[in-house]
Amino acid sequence: MKKISYSIFGICLAAMFFVTGCFSMDAAGSTYSRDEVKTANKIYLAKIIAIENVTIEGTDGTVGGISGAVLGGLAGSTIGGGTGRDIAAAVGAIGGALIGAKAEGKLTRTKALEISVQYDLTGECEAIVQTAGNDNFVVGQTVRVLVDAKGTKRVRP
């Protein structure tokens, strides 16, 4: 029985790392979702007035919580016997869920840029956050700000 529990524990642990590794937030100006293809964007010319490195929060989510609960429950079920085993499994599941959700939050955190621009036509200023991608932005550079039908903005060279 313990041999099977350890095998299941190992498989669940590997699955958790695989699934959380699949989370990727690519919000660079050059990355489009399938829904955005062949849709029109309004284009506004602007000048970059500031660039700051920022962090986009991760999501303390369901996948990490469920994976952690399964792993914690399995780990707890290997402790003790009878009612003690059931209590250990429950405590392990609760603790694993909390730890798993927080781990997912840390794994899905993303480095990004806050690009402040001043629009050529209106002189208004605005800050737009996006992941860096392959674009090398510099203060003073003239850029295009693309705005889709939903109002989502992206900065492009």
Secondary structure, DSSP 8 states (H G I E B T S, - for coil): -HHHHHHHHHHHHHHHHHHHHT-----BTT---GGGTT---EEEEEEEEEEEEEEE-----HHHHHHHHHHHHHHHHTSSSTHHHHHHHHHHHHHHHHHHHHHHHHHT-EEEEEEEEEETTT--EEEEEEB-TT----TT-EEEEEE-TT--EEEE-
